[in-house]
Amino acid sequence: MTENQYRAGFVSFVGRPNVGKSTLTNALVGEKVAITSSKPQTTRRAIRGIVHREVGQLIVVDTPGMHRPRTLLGERLNSVVQDTLAEVDVIGFCIPANEKLGPGDKFINEQLDAFPRAKKVAIVTKVDATSRPQVAEQLQAVAALRDWDEIIPVSSLAGIQLDVLSDELIKLMPRSEPLYPVEITTDEGTEDRISELIREAALEGVQDELPHSIAITIDDTIEREDKDLLEIYANLWVERDSQKGIIIGAKGARLQEVGARARREIETLLGRQVFLSLRVKVAKEWQRDAKQLGRLGF
């Protein structure tokens, strides 16, 4: 292939909460670069995953879900989405095959008109979770929304049509040199990835408003001199004392589970043994407080 046939550019996936945007990002990249959870608004910033193919390179920007914000944090997350979509080459609208189009999908479809620069691709996800006739029906319903550049059915978990999706997305990208070296799969810093894995572990099994109230900061990482061990000291922030009790659990049992789950994921990421110390702290109503949002990295 001649150099000027190579294509590279940015794609961002949008969609309602829990349509599989982060799972799709991870499946295309081939490793976990974005945390996943069944909780809405799991993704809190633009995370880039890099997909390398012989014909080109995709930089997948995983963003928070589009939603109507109820807090200052929600407004800032929406700003992240708006800023990202204004810059990318392609927007991939993810719609699950096993759920009928709803008001949320139509709202997001209308928002896409604000980004005329980007090509628009409909990605019908979770095709493994329903029947072929239902997938066909969904493809027709999606086709009626707008004049898409492509409509592609996929399953991230079953690996269905992921190569087709990456090939078609690359075809829509501008001709370009590679934007990242071949060995790089994300531009996320290690400390940020560790924080996210801790938050993912903390989200498991919590209900109601608590998922939104969880934030993570890292105090310190220390290389032990006497053994090959990395010590990580982290804080898990919540908004109220009652939430602190829920996270810690009876006799600290729940916090121990969170620590064990997070440590396993961090050790997989780093390929080495880790000691993880977690402290639960309260920052009153931090989602609504500009100063505290800044301290927590938003």
N, C-alpha and C positions, 0 to 999 in steps of 0.2 A: 504494500500500500504506500502510495506517495504521501509525503508529509502534509500536503495541503488538503488531503481527504480526511485527516484526523479531526474529530470534533470534540469539544469539551464545553461544559456549561453547567448552569445551576437549575435544579428542579426542587420545588417545594410541594409537599403533599398537604392538602387541606381536607377538612371533613368534620363531621360531628365528633364529639368525644367517643372513644372506643370503637372506631371503625377500622382500626389496625394500622394507623399511620407509622407509629414507631416500630411495630413488628415488621412492616413492609420495608422500612429503612434498614433494619438489621438484616433482613433476609437478602436484600440486594447487595449490601456491603459484604455480607458473609461473616460478620461477627457482631457482637452486641456493642453498639455505640450509643444507643438510646435506651433508657429504662422503659419498661412496659408495666402496665397495671390496668385493672378494670376500673380504676377510679378516674373520674373526669379531671381534666387539667393536670394530668401527670407531667407532661412536658412543660417546662417553665422558661426555656430560652431556646434560641436557635442553635441547634446542634448539627454540625456538618459531618456527614459520612461520605467517604469517597469510594465510588465504584469504578474499578479499572477493567476496561475491555480492550481488545486489540485495536478496535476501530475508534475508540474514544474513551472519554472519562466523564462520569456524572458526579457532580457534587450535590448530594441530597441534603437539603436543609430541612430538618425536622423541627417544626414550630409548635407552640401551644395551639390547641383547638380554637376555632373561632367561636365566640360566645358573647352573650350580652353581659357585660361586667357588673358586679355588685360591690366590688371593693377597689381600692387604689391599686392593689396587686393585679386584679382582673383588668383594669384599664392599661396597666403597663404591659401585661401579657398580650393584649390586643394590639398595642403599639408595635411590639416585636413582630407580630404576624403581618401587620400593614407594611412595616418597613421592609420586611423580607420579601413579600410578594411584589413590591414595587421594583425590586432589583433582579428577580430570577428570570431565566429564559423561558421556563415552562412551569405551569401550575398543574399538578395532578390532583383532581378532585376524587377522593376516595369515598365510595358508596358501597355498603355491604350488600351482597346478593340476597341475603336471607331476611332483609327488612324492607318493607315498602317505603318508597320515598315519602318523607314527611315535611312539615313546615321548616324544620331546621335545615334540611337539604336545599329546599327552595330559597331560604334566606341566604345561604352560603353561595348558591349559584348566582343570585342577584349581585352579591358583593364582588364577584369575579369581574364584573363589567368595569370596576374601578381600576383594573390593571390591564389596560389594552396592550401593553408592550409584550406581555407573556402569552405564549401559545397555551392552549387549554386542552388537557387530556382527561378523559373520564376513566377512572380505574375502578372496576367492579370487584370488590374484595370478597374473601371468604366463600369462593365458589365451591369449595369442598364441603361446605356446611348445609347445602341445600340441593334440590333436584335440578336436573338439566332444564326441564320446562320452566321452572321458577327463575333460573339464571337467564334464560332466553327472554322471559317476560320483563325482568329487571333491565336487561340490555336495551330493550325497546323503550322502556319508560325513561331511561337515562338519555337515550338518543333524542328524545323529544324536548329535553331541557334547553339545548342550544346546539349550534353547529360546531362540534368538537373536532380538533385536529386528529384525534384518535380515540377509540373506545376499546379498552383492553380488560378482559376478565382475568383475574389471578387468584391464587391462594398462596399466602406467605408461608403458612404452616406446612402445606402439602407440596410446596415448591412448584406449583402449576403456573406455567407461562411467565415466570420471572425473567428468563432469558429474552423472551419476546418483548416484555415490557422494557427492559434495559436497552435492547437494540432499537426499539421504536423511539424511546426518549433520546437516545444519542443522535438519531437521524434528525431530530428537531433542534439540536444544539448548533450553535455557530461553529464554523471552521476555526480551529484554535490549536495552539501547542497544548500539551498537557499542563494543567494548572497546579498539580501536586506530584511529587515523586511517587513512584510505583509502590514503595513500601509503606506509604502513609494511608491509613484507613479513616482517620478522623483528626481534626485539629483541636479537639478537646484536650485540655491539660489533664495530667494524671490525677491531680488533687480534685479537680471538678468531677472526674469520672468516679472517683472514690466516694465523694459526697453524694452523687446521684445513686450509687449502689446502696448506700446506707438508707437513703430516703425510700428507695424501692422496697427494701426489706421492711421499713417501718410502715409502709402503706398496706402491707399484706394484712387483711383481716380487720382493718379499722373502718368504722362506719360514719355516717352523717357528715358533719362539717369538718371532722378531724383531719382528713387527708389534706384539705386546703391549708390547715393551720400548721403543718409540719415543714420545718426548714432545717437545713444542716449547715454547720460551719466546722472547719477543721482548725483546731488550735495548733497542732504540732505533728510532725512526723519525724521519728528518730531512728537512725540506723544503730542497732545494737552492735557493739564492738566485740562482745564475747561469743556471739553466734549469728548465723545468717537469718536475721529476723528484723522486720520493719515494725516499729511501734507506731500506732496511729491513735491520736487523742482527738475525739470529735464531740461536738455538742448537737443534740437534737432539740430544736426549739419548738415550743407550742405556745398557744395564746392564753391559756387559762390553767389554773392549778388543777381543776378537775380533769383536764386533758393529760396533764402530767401523770396523774394517777392511772389513767387508762393505759398510757404508753408503758409505764413501769410494770403494771400488773401486780397480782398478789405475790408478795414476797420477791418481787423483782423478776418473776418468771417470764413475763412477756418481753421485757427489755433484753433478757438473756437470749430469747429466741431470735429477736431482731438482730442482736449482735452476732449470733452464730450464723444466721442466714447471710448477713452482709459480709462477714469475714470469708465465707466460702466463695462468694462472688468476687471479692477483692483479690483473694489468692489466685483465682482463675485468671483474672485480668493481669496481675503482676507476675504470675508464674513463680511465686515464692511464699514462704510462711509469713503470716501477719499476726500481730497482737493488736486487738482493737478495743479501746476503752471508750465507752459512750456515756455521756452525762446528759440528763434531760433538764432543760432550763425553760423558764417562762419569760416571754416578751409580750406583754399585754397588747392584744389587738394589733399585732405587727402588720397584718395585711392592709390596715387602714392608715398606717403611720409612715410618712415619707422618710423620716430620719431612720427609723428601724428597718424599713425596706432597703435603704442604702447600706446599712451595716450588714444585712443578710445577703447582699449581692444583687439586689433587683433595682 
